[in-house]
């Protein structure tokens, strides 16, 4: 368990419906154009990928309030790279450092898997997210993918 009744855990196939639900909420809030499909979503449960969920105790039981995904990617000239996807916390659960805890779990997994760099893309109007990523050690980098909505690219050395 964590602070404020928060539990962060690596999701398995058994959690796919809850995971799909929170990722769908992310897609709607951010306005994501290129979205995962339920069929393609299974790749995040592979050994070299990961999907973490944040659950919070509520008066009506436990509720999934956040998520984060790590997937391997290829960046030319850079060995052992992965990408952060879909870091999201429901509005009613923000301010509890859930995003910090999710990213810390992802960072630990990336280290255990031997990744050297973790990349992410975002939009320059998501200023709170950019500030958060910088606080968590990410720095600006060159474009590394063809995401049509991404306007900002960042990476972090895995240590």
LODOVO-993939 format. One line per 8 residues: number of its first residue (from 1); their letters; for each residue y, z, x of N, C-alpha, C, CB. Coordinates in steps of 0.05 Angstrom, whole numbers, padded with zeros to 5 digits, m for minus. Each point is the difference from the previous one (the first is absolute). Glycine has a CB too. Layout:
LODOVO-993939
NUM	a	Y Z X Y Z X Y Z X Y Z X | ...
end
This chain:
LODOVO-993939
1	xxxxxxxx	m00023 00000 00017 00023 00000 m00017 00025 00000 00018 m00025 00025 m00038 | 00047 m00032 00027 00024 00000 00016 00022 00014 m00015 m00013 m00043 00020 | 00037 00040 m00011 00023 00012 m00013 00004 m00010 m00029 00022 00005 00045 | m00012 00011 m00062 00006 m00007 m00028 m00024 m00012 m00015 00047 m00008 00014 | m00071 00017 m00006 m00024 m00010 m00014 m00006 m00029 00007 00009 00032 m00036 | m00001 m00041 00060 m00004 m00028 00008 m00025 m00002 00017 00049 m00008 m00001 | m00065 m00012 m00004 m00024 m00005 00016 00001 m00030 00007 m00028 00036 m00023 | 00025 m00041 00050 m00001 m00028 00010 m00029 m00005 00008 00049 00001 00016
9	xxxxxxxx	m00060 m00023 m00025 m00027 m00007 00008 m00004 m00030 00002 m00016 00042 m00022 | m00003 m00049 00039 m00007 m00028 00003 m00017 m00009 m00024 00001 00003 00050 | 00008 m00023 m00064 m00013 m00009 m00024 m00026 m00016 00007 00045 m00002 m00023 | m00063 00003 00004 m00025 m00015 00002 m00001 m00019 m00024 m00024 00038 00025 | 00002 m00053 m00027 m00004 m00018 m00023 00002 00015 m00026 m00029 m00029 00029 | 00020 00054 m00029 00000 00016 m00024 00029 00005 m00011 m00043 00022 00015 | 00062 m00025 00003 00028 00005 m00007 00016 m00025 m00006 m00002 00040 00028 | m00012 m00063 m00030 00014 m00026 m00002 00017 m00002 m00025 m00037 m00020 00025
17	xxxxxxxx	00030 00032 m00048 00016 m00002 m00023 00027 00015 00003 m00042 m00005 m00028 | 00040 00029 00039 00024 00016 00005 00018 m00014 00021 m00026 00043 m00012 | 00013 m00054 00032 00015 m00014 00021 00014 m00024 m00011 m00033 00017 00035 | 00018 m00032 m00051 00012 m00025 m00012 00024 00008 m00018 m00046 m00023 00001 | 00044 00045 m00015 00021 00008 m00018 00025 00007 00015 m00034 00017 m00031 | 00032 m00002 00053 00024 00008 00015 00012 m00024 00015 m00019 00046 00005 | 00002 m00065 00005 00010 m00024 00013 00014 m00018 m00020 m00037 00003 00034 | 00027 m00004 m00058 00013 m00015 m00021 00028 00012 m00006 m00045 m00013 m00020
25	xxxxxxxx	00047 00039 00019 00026 00013 m00004 00020 m00008 00022 m00023 00039 m00023 | 00013 m00039 00048 00016 m00008 00023 00010 m00029 m00004 m00026 00031 00030 | 00007 m00049 m00037 00007 m00028 m00004 00022 m00003 m00020 m00046 m00013 00012 | 00044 00028 m00034 00020 m00002 m00021 00027 00010 00009 m00036 00005 m00034 | 00037 00019 00047 00025 00011 00008 00014 m00017 00021 m00018 00046 m00010 | 00003 m00056 00029 00012 m00015 00022 00005 m00029 m00007 m00023 00031 00032 | 00008 m00041 m00052 00003 m00028 m00008 m00016 m00019 00018 00044 00011 m00019 | m00067 m00002 00027 m00017 m00016 00019 m00009 m00026 m00013 m00015 00043 00023
33	xxxxxxxx	00019 m00065 m00009 m00008 m00026 m00010 m00029 m00006 00008 00047 m00016 00003 | m00053 00019 00023 m00028 m00005 00010 m00015 00026 m00002 00016 m00036 00032 | m00034 00037 m00052 m00014 00025 m00007 m00029 m00002 00007 00033 00009 m00036 | m00045 00014 00041 m00029 00002 00003 m00013 m00007 m00027 00004 00036 00036 | m00028 m00045 m00035 m00016 m00004 m00024 m00022 00022 m00001 00009 m00051 00001 | m00019 00057 m00024 m00021 00020 m00001 m00024 m00007 00018 00014 00011 m00047 | m00021 m00037 00049 m00022 m00009 00016 00006 00004 00030 m00013 m00033 m00036 | 00037 00025 00044 00008 00002 00028 00006 00028 00009 00018 m00045 m00004
41	xxxxxxxx	m00014 00063 m00015 00006 00028 00006 m00022 00014 00015 00029 00001 m00041 | m00054 m00010 00037 m00023 00013 00012 00001 00000 00031 m00027 m00014 m00039 | 00042 m00004 00051 00001 m00002 00029 00013 00026 00012 00003 m00050 m00003 | 00012 00064 m00013 00013 00024 00011 m00020 00024 00003 00042 m00015 m00021 | m00066 00011 00011 m00021 00021 00003 m00018 m00006 00023 00003 00009 m00049 | 00003 m00029 00066 m00016 m00007 00023 00004 00021 00022 00002 m00049 m00011 | m00021 00052 00030 00003 00020 00021 00025 m00002 00017 m00049 00002 00000 | 00059 m00027 00005 00023 m00003 00017 00027 00000 m00015 m00029 m00026 00031
49	xxxxxxxx	00027 00029 m00057 00024 00003 m00017 00000 00028 m00012 00000 m00050 m00011 | 00020 00056 m00004 00000 00026 m00014 00021 00000 m00022 m00015 00022 00042 | 00008 m00007 m00062 00018 00005 m00023 00000 00029 m00006 m00008 m00046 m00019 | 00031 00059 00021 00002 00028 m00005 00015 00005 m00026 m00001 00010 00049 | m00007 00010 m00064 00013 00008 m00024 00011 00028 00002 m00030 m00030 m00026 | 00052 00035 00012 00011 00027 m00002 m00004 00009 m00028 00034 m00008 00037 | m00047 00031 m00040 m00003 00012 m00027 00017 00025 m00002 m00047 m00018 m00003 | 00057 00023 m00020 00016 00024 m00005 m00011 00015 m00024 00041 m00022 00019
57	xxxxxxxx	m00041 00049 m00017 m00008 00017 m00022 00023 m00002 m00021 m00027 00031 00029 | 00019 m00036 m00054 00019 00000 m00022 m00010 00018 m00022 00016 m00047 00011 | 00000 00052 m00031 m00009 00017 m00022 m00024 m00012 m00016 00047 00017 m00003 | m00050 m00043 00006 m00022 m00014 m00014 m00023 m00008 00019 00033 m00016 m00034 | m00033 00027 00058 m00021 m00006 00019 00012 m00014 00025 m00033 m00004 m00038 | 00015 m00008 00053 00008 m00014 00025 00010 m00029 m00007 m00033 00028 00027 | 00053 m00036 m00014 00012 m00027 m00004 00005 m00014 00026 00021 00016 m00043 | m00029 m00041 00046 00006 m00016 00023 00030 m00007 m00001 m00047 m00019 00003
65	xxxxxxxx	00062 00027 00018 00029 m00003 00001 00009 m00017 00024 00004 00043 m00023 | m00022 m00051 00040 00008 m00016 00023 m00023 m00014 00013 00037 00032 00007 | m00030 m00052 00010 m00020 m00015 00014 00011 m00012 00026 m00023 m00010 m00044 | 00005 00001 00061 00007 m00015 00024 m00025 m00015 00008 00036 00033 00015 | m00032 m00057 m00003 m00023 m00017 00008 00005 m00008 00029 m00007 m00017 m00047 | m00015 00016 00063 00001 m00011 00027 m00021 m00023 00000 00015 00045 00022 | m00007 m00068 m00011 m00019 m00022 00003 00004 m00012 00028 00000 m00009 m00050 | m00022 m00001 00062 00003 m00014 00025 00014 m00026 m00003 m00042 00022 00017
73	xxxxxxxx	00058 m00030 00002 00013 m00026 00000 m00001 m00011 00028 00031 00013 m00038 | m00024 m00039 00041 00002 m00013 00026 00029 m00006 00005 m00047 m00019 m00004 | 00057 00029 00026 00027 m00007 00008 m00003 m00013 00028 00023 00039 m00026 | m00016 m00065 00028 m00004 m00014 00026 00012 00015 00023 00001 m00043 m00025 | m00017 00046 00046 00009 00013 00024 m00001 00031 00000 00028 m00039 00006 | m00037 00050 m00028 m00002 00029 m00003 m00029 00007 m00007 00050 00004 m00014 | m00062 00014 00029 m00027 00008 m00005 m00002 00022 m00021 m00012 m00012 00047 | m00010 00013 m00062 m00007 00021 m00018 00024 00009 m00018 m00034 00015 00033
81	xxxxxxxx	00041 m00032 m00052 00022 00006 m00017 m00009 00004 m00029 00030 m00027 00030 | m00015 00044 m00044 m00005 00005 m00028 00027 00000 m00015 m00042 00027 00010 | 00041 m00027 m00036 00024 m00001 m00016 00000 00021 m00022 00004 m00049 00010 | 00018 00062 m00014 00005 00019 m00022 00007 m00017 m00025 00015 00038 00031 | m00029 m00032 m00053 00007 m00013 m00025 00002 00021 m00022 m00024 m00042 00015 | 00040 00036 m00035 00001 00015 m00025 00004 00030 00002 m00030 m00035 m00016 | 00047 00044 00035 00008 00028 00000 00017 00005 m00024 m00002 00003 00051 | m00007 00015 m00068 00013 00005 m00025 m00005 00028 m00010 m00003 m00049 m00011
89	xxxxxxxx	00024 00061 00000 m00002 00026 m00014 00014 m00003 m00027 m00002 00027 00045 | m00011 m00018 m00066 00012 m00001 m00026 00027 00015 00000 m00045 m00003 m00022 | 00065 m00007 00007 00026 00013 00000 00000 00030 m00006 00018 m00043 m00015 | m00035 00052 m00003 m00001 00028 m00007 m00012 00018 00022 m00003 m00014 m00048 | m00010 00002 00068 m00012 00015 00022 00016 m00003 00026 m00045 m00005 m00022 | 00067 m00008 00022 00015 m00003 00024 00014 00025 00008 00007 m00048 m00011 | 00000 00051 00037 00013 00024 00010 m00019 00021 00009 00037 m00010 m00030 | m00063 00005 00029 m00020 00020 00008 m00013 m00008 00027 m00009 00010 m00048
97	xxxxxxxx	00020 m00030 00062 m00010 m00009 00026 m00028 m00013 m00002 00028 00035 00022 | m00034 m00045 m00046 m00026 m00013 m00003 m00002 m00025 00017 m00003 00018 m00047 | 00024 m00033 00048 00000 m00025 00017 m00005 00007 00029 00032 m00022 m00032 | m00020 00044 00042 m00005 00009 00027 m00030 00005 00004 00046 00021 00003 | m00058 m00006 m00022 m00028 00007 00003 m00018 m00024 m00002 00010 00044 m00020 | m00004 m00063 00003 m00016 m00024 m00002 00002 m00016 00027 00008 m00002 m00050 | 00016 m00001 00060 00003 m00016 00025 m00013 00015 00024 00043 m00019 m00018 | m00042 00045 00018 m00013 00015 00021 m00031 m00004 00000 00037 00034 m00002
105	xxxxxxxx	m00048 m00035 m00022 m00029 m00005 m00003 m00006 m00028 00010 m00003 00031 m00039 | 00019 m00051 00032 m00003 m00027 00009 00002 m00002 00030 00018 m00017 m00043 | 00002 00030 00055 00003 00000 00029 m00024 00011 00014 00049 00005 m00006 | m00060 00017 m00004 m00024 00013 00012 m00023 m00019 m00001 00017 00045 m00013 | m00021 m00059 m00010 m00022 m00019 m00003 00004 m00023 00020 m00005 00013 m00049 | 00029 m00023 00051 00006 m00023 00018 m00007 00008 00029 00037 m00016 m00030 | m00031 00040 00037 m00006 00010 00027 m00031 00001 00004 00043 00027 00001 | m00056 m00015 m00021 m00030 00002 00002 m00013 m00027 00001 00003 00043 m00025
113	xxxxxxxx	00008 m00063 00012 m00011 m00027 00000 00007 m00016 00025 00002 00001 m00050 | 00015 00010 00067 00008 m00014 00024 00021 m00022 m00003 m00045 00009 00015 | 00060 m00008 m00037 00022 m00018 m00003 00021 00007 00020 m00010 m00007 m00049 | 00024 m00014 00060 00022 00005 00019 00027 00000 m00013 m00028 m00021 00035 | 00031 00004 m00055 00026 m00002 m00014 m00005 00000 m00030 00021 m00025 00039 | m00003 00037 m00054 00000 m00002 m00029 00026 m00013 m00009 m00030 00041 m00005 | 00028 m00062 m00010 00023 m00015 m00010 00005 00005 m00029 m00009 m00035 00034 | 00033 00028 m00043 00006 00000 m00029 00023 m00019 m00005 m00016 00048 m00005
121	xxxxxxxx	00017 m00056 m00020 00023 m00016 m00009 00012 00013 m00024 m00020 m00043 00018 | 00045 00038 m00022 00014 00012 m00023 00024 m00018 m00007 m00014 00047 00014 | 00030 m00038 m00033 00024 m00014 m00007 00024 00016 00008 m00024 m00022 m00039 | 00045 00008 00049 00023 00014 00011 00015 00016 m00021 00003 m00036 00034 | m00007 00031 m00060 00013 00016 m00020 m00014 00027 m00006 00018 m00043 m00019 | m00042 00047 00031 m00014 00025 m00004 00008 00019 00023 m00040 m00024 m00022 | 00066 00032 00021 00012 00015 00021 m00013 00028 00005 00042 m00024 m00010 | m00051 00037 m00012 m00013 00026 00004 m00027 m00004 00014 00022 00017 m00042
129	xxxxxxxx	m00036 m00038 00036 m00026 m00005 00013 00005 m00006 00030 m00019 m00018 m00043 | 00039 00002 00049 00006 m00007 00028 00007 00025 00015 00015 m00046 m00014 | 00001 00063 00003 00008 00025 00013 m00025 00017 00005 00046 m00002 m00022 | m00063 00004 00002 m00025 00015 00003 m00017 m00011 00022 00001 00010 m00049 | m00006 m00036 00050 m00017 m00012 00021 00012 00005 00028 m00015 m00035 m00033 | 00041 00033 00035 00013 00006 00026 m00005 00029 00008 00035 m00036 m00008 | m00032 00054 m00011 m00005 00028 00006 m00029 00005 00008 00035 00012 m00033 | m00053 m00028 00023 m00028 00002 00007 m00009 m00015 00025 m00008 00006 m00049
137	xxxxxxxx	00028 m00017 00063 m00005 m00013 00026 m00003 m00030 00000 m00022 00041 00010 | 00028 m00054 m00032 m00002 m00029 m00001 00027 m00012 00010 m00032 00002 m00038 | 00029 m00025 00052 00024 m00014 00011 00000 m00028 m00010 00001 00030 00041 | 00022 m00042 m00042 00003 m00028 m00009 m00016 m00018 00020 00045 00009 m00021 | m00056 m00031 00010 m00014 m00020 00016 00005 m00027 m00012 m00035 00034 00015 | 00024 m00054 m00002 00002 m00028 m00010 m00018 m00004 m00024 00010 m00016 00047 | m00004 m00004 m00063 m00017 m00007 m00023 m00028 m00005 00011 00039 m00020 m00026 | m00059 00031 00013 m00028 m00004 00008 m00017 m00012 m00022 00005 00039 00031
145	xxxxxxxx	00006 m00043 m00055 m00016 m00012 m00022 00017 m00019 m00016 m00028 00042 m00002 | 00016 m00053 m00019 00015 m00019 m00017 00005 00011 m00028 m00021 m00037 00026 | 00023 00063 m00028 00006 00012 m00026 00027 m00010 m00010 m00028 00042 00012 | 00029 m00056 m00034 00025 m00012 m00009 00021 00021 m00009 m00026 m00039 m00014 | 00018 00063 00007 00019 00020 m00009 00010 00018 00023 m00022 m00001 m00044 | 00008 00002 00066 00007 00017 00022 00025 m00010 00015 m00048 00014 00005 | 00066 00004 00001 00024 m00007 00015 00003 00017 00025 00022 m00015 m00043 | m00039 00035 00046 00001 00018 00022 m00028 00006 00010 00043 00020 m00018
153	xxxxxxx	m00046 m00019 00044 m00026 00004 00012 00001 00023 00021 m00012 m00049 m00008 | m00008 00066 00008 00000 00023 00017 m00027 00004 00012 00037 00021 m00028 | m00039 m00005 00049 m00025 00007 00012 00002 00026 00014 m00012 m00048 00005 | m00012 00060 00000 m00002 00025 00014 m00024 00000 00019 00021 00024 m00039 | m00017 m00015 00063 m00022 00003 00019 m00017 00023 m00008 00028 m00019 00037 | m00054 00014 m00038 m00019 00022 m00008 m00005 00017 00025 m00022 m00029 m00036 | 00027 00055 00032 m00003 00019 00023 m00016 00024 m00009 00043 m00016 00020
end
